[in-house]
Each structure stands twice: as structure tokens, then as C-alpha cells.
Amino acid sequence: MKRGIGLRHALSGLKQAFLAERNMRIHAAAAAAAVLAGSYAGLDRGEWLWVLAAIAFVICAELINSALER
């Protein structure tokens, strides 16, 4: 297997989900808003970890939900 092909497939899947799923676009906009708000609030490293973990959890949950719906 070529190096990096798994990452390429994963990114392709995220792109497809973003283009095909309305809720994925809503979650992406909410994630961007959370990052902007966190930047404005001056979060420290530990707080950023929690924010990014929450964003990753929501995106994963949405991907699983979309897969189950299909």
C-alpha cells in the first residue's frame, strides 16, 4: 500500500460528507464559530484541548449517524 493513501481516503470521505450532508455543514459552521469565540476569549492550552475534543466528538458522531442512516 502506498504511503498516505489511508489519509487521502479519510479526507475524501470527510469532503463527501461535507458536500452531501446538510448537518455536517451546520456542524462545521458551529465548529468555526467555537474556534473564533475561543480565540476571542483567549483560551489556554487545556481549554483548547477540550474545545477541539468536543468538536471532534460531534463530527465523529455526525459521520456515524450519516453512515447508519444510509
Z-matrix of the N, CA and C atoms (Angstrom, degrees):
N
C 1 1.445
C 2 1.531 1 108.90
N 3 1.302 2 115.35 1 136.55
C 4 1.455 3 119.33 2 179.52
C 5 1.520 4 110.93 3 -69.13
N 6 1.285 5 114.68 4 150.65
C 7 1.454 6 121.15 5 -179.31
C 8 1.534 7 110.24 6 -69.33
N 9 1.329 8 116.75 7 132.08
C 10 1.452 9 121.77 8 175.60
C 11 1.517 10 114.77 9 85.90
N 12 1.331 11 118.13 10 -0.91
C 13 1.460 12 119.46 11 -177.32
C 14 1.529 13 111.49 12 -69.09
N 15 1.341 14 117.41 13 -33.41
C 16 1.461 15 120.66 14 177.92
C 17 1.521 16 111.54 15 -63.49
N 18 1.325 17 115.97 16 -42.10
C 19 1.464 18 120.08 17 177.92
C 20 1.522 19 110.44 18 -64.35
N 21 1.325 20 116.13 19 -39.08
C 22 1.460 21 120.37 20 179.42
C 23 1.530 22 110.48 21 -62.17
N 24 1.340 23 116.82 22 -42.07
C 25 1.462 24 120.25 23 178.55
C 26 1.529 25 111.14 24 -66.60
N 27 1.317 26 116.99 25 -40.21
C 28 1.466 27 120.53 26 178.84
C 29 1.522 28 111.11 27 -62.87
N 30 1.322 29 116.72 28 -44.43
C 31 1.459 30 120.13 29 179.03
C 32 1.520 31 111.36 30 -66.66
N 33 1.320 32 116.66 31 -35.26
C 34 1.458 33 120.59 32 176.20
C 35 1.530 34 110.66 33 -63.39
N 36 1.327 35 116.56 34 -41.09
C 37 1.457 36 120.71 35 177.49
C 38 1.518 37 112.40 36 -64.37
N 39 1.326 38 117.01 37 -40.60
C 40 1.474 39 120.17 38 176.34
C 41 1.523 40 111.05 39 -63.29
N 42 1.323 41 115.85 40 -40.46
C 43 1.468 42 120.24 41 178.64
C 44 1.526 43 110.36 42 -62.77
N 45 1.331 44 116.82 43 -45.44
C 46 1.459 45 120.95 44 179.11
C 47 1.531 46 111.39 45 -61.66
N 48 1.324 47 116.59 46 -42.10
C 49 1.470 48 120.42 47 178.62
C 50 1.522 49 110.47 48 -63.50
N 51 1.320 50 116.80 49 -41.13
C 52 1.464 51 120.60 50 -179.55
C 53 1.529 52 110.32 51 -65.17
N 54 1.320 53 117.35 52 -39.38
C 55 1.461 54 120.89 53 -178.42
C 56 1.525 55 112.60 54 -75.99
N 57 1.335 56 117.32 55 -33.06
C 58 1.459 57 120.47 56 -172.89
C 59 1.524 58 114.30 57 -96.03
N 60 1.312 59 118.00 58 -24.50
C 61 1.461 60 121.15 59 -173.34
C 62 1.526 61 111.56 60 -109.55
N 63 1.317 62 115.27 61 118.62
C 64 1.471 63 120.51 62 179.58
C 65 1.528 64 111.50 63 -61.31
N 66 1.331 65 116.71 64 -42.03
C 67 1.463 66 120.29 65 -178.46
C 68 1.525 67 112.16 66 -65.02
N 69 1.330 68 117.33 67 -30.26
C 70 1.467 69 120.23 68 177.57
C 71 1.528 70 109.97 69 -65.16
N 72 1.313 71 116.45 70 -39.14
C 73 1.473 72 119.76 71 177.60
C 74 1.531 73 110.99 72 -67.08
N 75 1.328 74 116.28 73 -37.05
C 76 1.467 75 120.14 74 177.06
C 77 1.525 76 109.89 75 -64.66
N 78 1.333 77 117.30 76 -44.22
C 79 1.465 78 121.21 77 179.16
C 80 1.527 79 111.03 78 -64.76
N 81 1.329 80 117.17 79 -36.78
C 82 1.468 81 120.33 80 178.33
C 83 1.531 82 110.36 81 -65.95
N 84 1.326 83 117.06 82 -40.21
C 85 1.465 84 120.30 83 177.53
C 86 1.526 85 110.68 84 -65.79
N 87 1.331 86 117.06 85 -40.11
C 88 1.462 87 120.73 86 177.88
C 89 1.526 88 110.77 87 -65.68
N 90 1.324 89 116.58 88 -38.29
C 91 1.468 90 120.33 89 177.66
C 92 1.524 91 110.53 90 -64.19
N 93 1.322 92 116.63 91 -42.71
C 94 1.463 93 120.31 92 177.89
C 95 1.526 94 110.59 93 -62.88
N 96 1.326 95 117.01 94 -41.06
C 97 1.460 96 120.57 95 177.66
C 98 1.528 97 111.01 96 -63.73
N 99 1.332 98 117.15 97 -39.57
C 100 1.465 99 120.87 98 178.76
C 101 1.532 100 110.74 99 -64.88
N 102 1.323 101 116.85 100 -40.32
C 103 1.466 102 120.30 101 178.85
C 104 1.529 103 110.28 102 -66.46
N 105 1.323 104 116.80 103 -42.58
C 106 1.471 105 119.36 104 177.78
C 107 1.526 106 111.24 105 -63.73
N 108 1.330 107 117.29 106 -43.26
C 109 1.465 108 120.72 107 179.41
C 110 1.525 109 110.44 108 -64.58
N 111 1.334 110 116.23 109 -40.37
C 112 1.461 111 119.64 110 178.13
C 113 1.510 112 112.14 111 -65.32
N 114 1.317 113 116.22 112 -37.26
C 115 1.460 114 120.49 113 177.29
C 116 1.529 115 110.74 114 -65.69
N 117 1.327 116 115.52 115 -42.44
C 118 1.467 117 120.45 116 178.34
C 119 1.531 118 111.00 117 -64.65
N 120 1.329 119 116.45 118 -37.49
C 121 1.467 120 120.96 119 -177.70
C 122 1.528 121 112.54 120 -78.49
N 123 1.322 122 117.42 121 -13.32
C 124 1.455 123 120.30 122 178.71
C 125 1.519 124 113.18 123 71.45
N 126 1.307 125 116.62 124 48.26
C 127 1.465 126 120.50 125 -178.79
C 128 1.527 127 111.07 126 -63.37
N 129 1.334 128 115.12 127 147.78
C 130 1.465 129 118.49 128 175.65
C 131 1.532 130 109.25 129 -86.85
N 132 1.300 131 117.18 130 178.43
C 133 1.466 132 122.40 131 -173.64
C 134 1.528 133 112.19 132 -59.53
N 135 1.312 134 117.56 133 -42.70
C 136 1.465 135 120.74 134 179.82
C 137 1.516 136 112.49 135 -65.39
N 138 1.309 137 116.92 136 -39.55
C 139 1.463 138 120.53 137 178.52
C 140 1.528 139 111.01 138 -67.31
N 141 1.328 140 116.15 139 -38.20
C 142 1.468 141 119.96 140 176.56
C 143 1.520 142 110.44 141 -62.04
N 144 1.326 143 116.68 142 -38.07
C 145 1.454 144 120.63 143 178.66
C 146 1.520 145 110.59 144 -58.52
N 147 1.322 146 117.40 145 -44.71
C 148 1.461 147 121.26 146 179.67
C 149 1.521 148 111.85 147 -66.99
N 150 1.316 149 116.80 148 -41.29
C 151 1.472 150 120.18 149 179.21
C 152 1.531 151 110.13 150 -62.63
N 153 1.335 152 116.95 151 -47.56
C 154 1.457 153 120.59 152 -178.99
C 155 1.521 154 111.99 153 -67.18
N 156 1.336 155 117.21 154 -35.04
C 157 1.459 156 120.62 155 176.28
C 158 1.533 157 110.54 156 -64.97
N 159 1.327 158 116.58 157 -40.89
C 160 1.467 159 120.25 158 178.13
C 161 1.523 160 111.11 159 -64.85
N 162 1.324 161 116.91 160 -41.49
C 163 1.463 162 120.82 161 178.00
C 164 1.527 163 109.83 162 -62.31
N 165 1.320 164 117.47 163 -45.74
C 166 1.463 165 121.38 164 179.86
C 167 1.530 166 110.68 165 -62.57
N 168 1.328 167 117.62 166 -40.52
C 169 1.462 168 121.26 167 179.15
C 170 1.526 169 111.08 168 -62.20
N 171 1.325 170 116.95 169 -44.38
C 172 1.465 171 120.91 170 -178.89
C 173 1.529 172 110.55 171 -65.68
N 174 1.334 173 117.41 172 -42.99
C 175 1.460 174 120.69 173 178.98
C 176 1.533 175 109.97 174 -63.11
N 177 1.326 176 117.41 175 -44.08
C 178 1.472 177 120.46 176 178.20
C 179 1.520 178 111.22 177 -62.33
N 180 1.309 179 117.30 178 -43.44
C 181 1.458 180 121.27 179 179.56
C 182 1.531 181 110.62 180 -62.62
N 183 1.315 182 117.46 181 -39.94
C 184 1.457 183 121.24 182 178.77
C 185 1.526 184 111.08 183 -66.99
N 186 1.333 185 117.69 184 -39.31
C 187 1.465 186 120.93 185 178.10
C 188 1.533 187 110.68 186 -64.87
N 189 1.331 188 116.66 187 -41.66
C 190 1.465 189 120.10 188 178.08
C 191 1.515 190 110.31 189 -65.46
N 192 1.307 191 116.94 190 -42.90
C 193 1.463 192 121.66 191 178.53
C 194 1.531 193 110.79 192 -60.61
N 195 1.313 194 116.81 193 -45.06
C 196 1.460 195 120.56 194 179.50
C 197 1.523 196 111.05 195 -63.34
N 198 1.318 197 116.88 196 -40.29
C 199 1.467 198 120.82 197 179.34
C 200 1.527 199 110.29 198 -64.74
N 201 1.320 200 117.19 199 -41.86
C 202 1.465 201 119.96 200 179.99
C 203 1.523 202 111.66 201 -68.26
N 204 1.318 203 117.17 202 -35.82
C 205 1.464 204 120.40 203 178.75
C 206 1.521 205 110.76 204 -65.79
N 207 1.305 206 117.69 205 -35.45
C 208 1.469 207 120.62 206 -179.06
C 209 1.498 208 109.97 207 -75.23
